[in-house]
Amino acid sequence: MIAQLLNLAEDHLHGISHNIPELNDLDSNQVTSVTSETVVNTIVQQARKGNVDALREMLSGSETAKDHEVIRQLENPVINQLQSKLNISDQTAKQLAVIALPVVMNLLNGKVKHAQTGGFDINDAIRGLNGNSGMLKGIFNLFGGNKSSTKTINSILQNLIG
């Protein structure tokens, strides 16, 4: 499931390096791949640590503005990783993160809205997996919890991503 999300992110971030002159000497496919992987993995790592705000926002179906609190929370870890992985300056890594984060956060908006229009509430489905323990436990199960819950969440995301 994470691999499909990474592929979707790469598709949406293709050519991102063309907007940043300092990245012209780097392979644009590598920049796209590393950026996608970094942003998605940072969201997953945050969820594993108990901060599911980014995942919740990603599945909200609402537009995530570039100045949204979730973007600000993700920005520094993403900048640090991009700087290290691509061997680029802090300023260049920040430019890249500022462009990439909203794109990735908004990847599923159309699909979530379409599902909601059809009467499917993703948050209710995730909450339903674990009774009263809610979305948090459902998200944790996505990253290595009980197999039944993982299959159900993967199915939900599979339907959204296609």
C-alpha positions as CSV (number, residue, x, y, z in Angstrom):
1,M,0.0,0.0,0.0
2,I,2.8,2.4,0.9
3,A,4.4,1.5,-2.5
4,Q,1.3,2.6,-4.3
5,L,1.2,5.8,-2.4
6,L,4.8,6.4,-3.3
7,N,4.1,5.8,-6.9
8,L,1.2,8.2,-6.8
9,A,3.4,10.8,-5.1
10,E,6.1,10.4,-7.7
11,D,3.5,10.8,-10.5
12,H,2.3,14.1,-9.0
13,L,5.9,15.4,-8.2
14,H,7.4,14.5,-11.6
15,G,9.5,17.4,-12.8
16,I,9.5,19.2,-9.5
17,S,13.3,19.9,-9.8
18,H,12.7,22.0,-12.9
19,N,11.3,24.8,-10.8
20,I,14.5,25.0,-8.6
21,P,17.6,26.1,-10.5
22,E,19.9,24.7,-7.9
23,L,18.7,21.2,-8.7
24,N,19.4,21.4,-12.4
25,D,22.7,19.4,-12.0
26,L,20.8,16.5,-10.3
27,D,18.9,13.8,-12.1
28,S,15.3,14.9,-12.0
29,N,13.9,11.4,-11.7
30,Q,16.2,10.9,-8.6
31,V,15.0,14.2,-7.1
32,T,11.4,13.2,-7.7
33,S,11.9,9.7,-6.2
34,V,13.8,10.8,-3.2
35,T,11.4,13.7,-2.5
36,S,8.3,11.4,-2.8
37,E,9.9,8.8,-0.6
38,T,11.0,11.3,2.0
39,V,7.6,13.0,2.3
40,V,5.6,9.8,2.4
41,N,8.0,8.1,4.8
42,T,7.9,11.1,7.1
43,I,4.1,11.0,7.3
44,V,4.3,7.2,8.1
45,Q,7.0,7.7,10.7
46,Q,5.0,10.5,12.4
47,A,2.0,8.1,12.5
48,R,4.1,5.3,14.0
49,K,5.1,7.8,16.8
50,G,1.5,8.5,17.5
51,N,1.1,11.7,15.5
52,V,-1.6,10.9,13.0
53,D,-2.5,14.5,12.2
54,A,-0.9,14.3,8.7
55,L,-2.6,11.0,7.8
56,R,-6.0,12.4,9.1
57,E,-5.5,15.5,7.0
58,M,-4.5,13.5,4.0
59,L,-7.7,11.5,4.2
60,S,-9.9,14.5,5.0
61,G,-10.9,15.2,1.5
62,S,-10.3,18.9,2.1
63,E,-7.6,21.0,0.5
64,T,-4.5,21.3,2.7
65,A,-3.0,24.8,2.3
66,K,0.8,25.3,2.2
67,D,0.6,27.1,5.5
68,H,-1.5,24.4,7.3
69,E,-0.2,23.4,10.7
70,V,0.4,19.8,9.5
71,I,2.6,21.1,6.7
72,R,4.6,23.1,9.3
73,Q,5.0,20.0,11.5
74,L,6.4,17.9,8.6
75,E,8.5,20.6,7.1
76,N,11.7,20.4,9.2
77,P,12.0,16.6,9.2
78,V,11.5,16.6,5.4
79,I,14.0,19.5,4.9
80,N,16.6,17.7,7.0
81,Q,16.2,14.4,5.1
82,L,16.2,16.0,1.7
83,Q,19.3,18.0,2.5
84,S,21.1,14.8,3.6
85,K,19.8,12.4,0.9
86,L,20.3,14.8,-2.0
87,N,23.4,16.7,-0.6
88,I,21.7,20.0,-1.2
89,S,21.7,23.3,0.8
90,D,19.2,24.0,3.5
91,Q,17.6,26.7,1.3
92,T,17.2,24.4,-1.7
93,A,15.8,21.6,0.5
94,K,13.3,24.1,2.0
95,Q,12.2,25.2,-1.5
96,L,11.7,21.5,-2.5
97,A,9.8,20.7,0.7
98,V,7.5,23.7,0.4
99,I,6.5,22.6,-3.1
100,A,6.3,18.9,-2.4
101,L,4.4,18.8,1.0
102,P,1.1,20.3,-0.2
103,V,1.2,18.2,-3.3
104,V,1.5,15.0,-1.4
105,M,-0.9,16.0,1.3
106,N,-3.6,16.7,-1.4
107,L,-3.0,13.5,-3.4
108,L,-6.1,11.8,-2.3
109,N,-8.5,14.7,-2.0
110,G,-10.5,14.0,-5.1
111,K,-10.7,10.3,-4.4
112,V,-11.8,10.9,-0.8
113,K,-14.4,13.5,-1.9
114,H,-15.7,11.1,-4.5
115,A,-16.0,8.3,-1.9
116,Q,-17.7,10.7,0.5
117,T,-20.2,11.8,-2.2
118,G,-21.0,8.1,-2.7
119,G,-21.9,7.8,1.0
120,F,-18.6,6.2,2.1
121,D,-17.0,7.9,5.2
122,I,-13.4,6.8,5.5
123,N,-13.0,7.9,9.1
124,D,-16.1,5.9,10.1
125,A,-14.8,2.9,8.3
126,I,-11.4,3.2,10.1
127,R,-13.2,3.8,13.5
128,G,-15.4,0.8,12.8
129,L,-12.4,-1.5,12.7
130,N,-11.6,-1.0,16.3
131,G,-14.9,-0.3,18.0
132,N,-14.6,2.7,20.3
133,S,-10.8,2.9,20.1
134,G,-11.1,5.1,17.0
135,M,-9.0,6.2,14.1
136,L,-5.6,6.2,15.9
137,K,-5.6,2.5,16.5
138,G,-6.8,1.8,13.0
139,I,-4.0,3.9,11.6
140,F,-1.5,2.0,13.9
141,N,-2.8,-1.3,12.6
142,L,-2.2,-0.1,9.0
143,F,1.5,0.0,9.9
144,G,1.7,-3.5,11.4
145,G,-1.3,-4.3,13.5
146,N,-3.8,-7.1,13.4
147,K,-4.1,-8.7,9.9
148,S,-7.9,-8.2,9.6
149,S,-7.7,-4.4,10.3
150,T,-4.7,-4.1,8.0
151,K,-6.5,-5.8,5.2
152,T,-9.5,-3.6,5.6
153,I,-7.5,-0.3,5.8
154,N,-5.4,-1.4,2.8
155,S,-8.7,-2.1,1.0
156,I,-10.0,1.3,1.8
157,L,-6.8,3.0,0.6
158,Q,-6.6,0.6,-2.4
159,N,-10.0,1.8,-3.5
160,L,-8.9,5.4,-3.2
161,I,-5.6,5.1,-5.0
162,G,-6.8,2.7,-7.6
